[in-house]
Amino acid sequence: LHQIFSYNFVFPSSNCGVLLAQAMFSTDLMESRQERVAINGVEPQMIAMLVSYAYTAEVVISKANVQALLAAANLLDVMAVREACCRFMERQMDEMNCVGIHCFAEAHSCRELERRSMEYIQQHFSTVCQQEEFLSLCADKLTEIISSDHLNVPKEETVFEAAVVWLEKNPSRRQSFEKVVEHIRLPLISPYYIHDVIETLDVVKESLKCQKLISEAKDYLLLQDRRGELYSPRARPRRATGTAEVIVTVGGEDDKVVLRSVESFDPLTSQWKSLACLPFAVSKHGLVVSGCMLYLAGGEFPDGSASREMWRYDPCFDSWSEMAPMNVARSELGLVMLDGYVFAVGGWEGRSRLDSVECYNPQTNTWQFMESVKMAVTSPAVVALDGLLYVTGGAVLEDGDGTNLAQAYNPKTCVWTEVAPMQIARSGSAACILKGKIYVIGGWHASTENTDKVESYDPKTNKWTMCAPMKERRYRPGVAVVDGKIYVLGGEEGWDRYHDTIERYCEESDSWEIVGEMPTSRSWLSCVSLQLRKDSHAGSRPGTALETEFPVD
């Protein structure tokens, strides 16, 4: 006969039933050889309730006993009572006790209750952050809460204010405050609030880390056209704000059918949505983003003629507006946004390749010619980084073969300078910026071969490095960077195959994976990343966006 001993209460194990005794007495544990077994940390009354439950299958749960009963049931592996206690606590959850319930659930490994209570905290954060339980949180738990993309706040200032109140509750937390601020998305806060409130706090003034975070936020807010270069997870919009960072795809062609469709792709949900179509079908064009505006220039119409036109897309009105045309018609051009100006580089004007470069000023809605590139080129890959315009590769010969030439233009001095050549000559590739490096992706490598090869350029060392190849060969794909990952969309495998797949590159692991599909296969499209309101445009199911097609003459 075994006896279970809790404080000064003794329960014969024969009365506990199999539910309570099996774990200890049916194995070779030390308790199986003892007449009396002590259970520490459990209230005797809870043991009595579990003994009664073993015979009656009934137990009365109340606010007064639920935590102690759950702890006892958890220790003795009485799962039915444990789950009933979790459900009871979930039903009693409110803004005042949700933090305590979450911490209790975490301590007792009640994963479902832990998850649901965290969701409740995040959903009702604006009220929860005013409660005493919240102000008693440790720094690690506070950062876990505020780092979530699903934190439901009307504005990011609410998160900062909650952190300040948490600090004021216990001034000894000053050393932990900068760790908390690191998880507040300062780039999403009004610059006036940063200047008038955040920068005036002594705890911020005294912290070098906080000063760096403020500097990062100011750069993001001031240098709109360099946001692609200034990657930071703190610039990622929270999902609850109704804003998502999406990839916008514009135009292109599929098997010689030119498209005028415009869609957005949300990498987090893999959902496609239709945006306002272009006023015309076009491929081989350029597309850039400045702040929240898109600019499209040049391209080739369905009849094969090159375009001078420039159009601007406003996501607030989901509409396209015609702007001043370029001085020269250009298809297969390179287009890039550099410090407030749009640069159009090279291209095909209908009879020959171009070496001319022209610059568009959005403030005056005018174009002017700039210093030409070193040789006429079509289908170059162009990017802007640290105030310089980089032109890589492109077709320079009649057979369309590419060059490995890479050159940089300084708009302050109006001078072109050659940098280290790429390791592979290519044209029709895509290029983007990620963490201070230039990535050149895919393209036409030789007269009979599209390529899956990728290489990156580090301006600090003036060296190119080969990266992991893509899963598929792609000529003239679209490319965009979202949340520190490179997304490559569409492109041509060969003359008779157009891709509809999406690949994603992770720089940390130097690896590619297929992560989705486009509504239609296409190449010669253009892509940019853009923050869009979820309710700013009509939705459609994945892969069902309507296309308007025009055959190429």
GIFENSUL-V715412 format. One line per field, one symbol per residue. ss: DSSP state (H for helix, E for strand, C for the rest). phi: phi as a letter, one per 40 degrees, with the letter a starting at -180 (. if undefined). psi: psi as a letter, one per 40 degrees, with the letter a starting at -180 (. if undefined). A space follows every 10 residues. Layout:
ss = ???
phi = ???
psi = ???
//
This chain:
ss = CCEEEECCEE EEHHHHHHHH HHHHHCCCCH HHHCCEEECC CCCHHHHHHH HHHHHHCCCC CCCCCHHHHH HHHHHCCCHH HHHHHHHHHH HCCCCCCHHH HHHHHHHCCC HHHHHHHHHH HHHCHHHHCC CHHHHCCCHH HHHHHHCCCC CCCCCCHHHH HHHHHHHHHC HHHHHHHHHH HCCCCHHHCC HHHHHHCHHH CHHHHCCHHH HHHHHHHHHH HHCHHHCCCC CCHHHCCCHH HCEEEEEEEE CCEECCEEEC CEEEEECCCC EEEECCCCCC CCECCEEEEE CCEEEEECCE CCCCCECCCE EEEECCCCEE EEECCCCCCC ECCEEEEECC EEEEECCECC CCEECCEEEE ECCCCEEEEE CCCCCCEECC EEEEECCEEE EECCECCCCC CEECCEEEEE CCCCEEEECC CCCCCEECCE EEEECCEEEE ECCEEECCEE CCCEEEEECC CCEEEECCCC CCCCECCEEE EECCEEEEEC CEEECCEECC EEEEEECCCC EEEEEEECCC CCECCEEEEE EEECCCCCCC CCCCCCCCEE ECC
phi = .bbcbbfbbb bcccccgcdc bdccbbbccd ccbbcbbcbc gbcdcccccc cccccbgbac bbccbccccc ccccccgccc cdcccccccc cccaccbccc cccccccbfc cccccccccc dccbddcdcc ccdccccccc cccccccccc ccbcacdccc cccccdccca dccdcccccc cdbccdcccd cccdccbccc ccccdcbccc ccccccccdc cccdcbcccc cacccccccc cgbbcbbcbb ghabfgbcbb cbbbbcccbf cbbcbdccca cabfbbabbb gbbbbbbghb cdcgccbccb bbbbccbfab bcbccccbca bfcbbacbfg bcbbbfhbch bacbbcbbbb bccbfbbacb ccccacabfc bbabafgbbb bbghcbbccg ccbccbabbb ccbfbcbcbd cccbcabgcb babafgbcbb bghbcadbac bbcbabbbcc bfbbbcbccc cbcabfccaa bbfgbcbbbg hbcacbbbcb cbbbbbccbf abacbibcda cabfcbbaca cbccccacba cdgbccbbbb ccc
psi = hihhhhbehh hhddediddd edddeeafid deeidhhhhi ehhddddddd dddddefiih hiddeddddd dddddefgdd dddddddddd dehaddeddd dddddddefg dddddddddd dddfddddee idddeeiidd dddddeehee hgididdddd dddddddddg eeeddedddd ddehgdeeih ddddddcdee hddddehddd dddddddddd ddgdeedddf hheeehiide eehihihhhh aaihfehhie ihiihhddef hiihihiiei iiifaihihh beiihhiaah ideeiiieih ihhhddefii hhahiidhhh ifihhihhfe ihhhhaahed diiieihihh hddefiiiia hiidihiifi hiihhfeihh hhaiheidee iiiehhiihh edefhhhhah iidhhiifii iihhfeihhh haahdidehi ieihiihhdd efiihhihii dihhhfiiii hhfeihhhha ihdadehhie ihihhhddef iiiheaiidi iiafiiiiii hihdeeiiii iheehiihih ih.
//
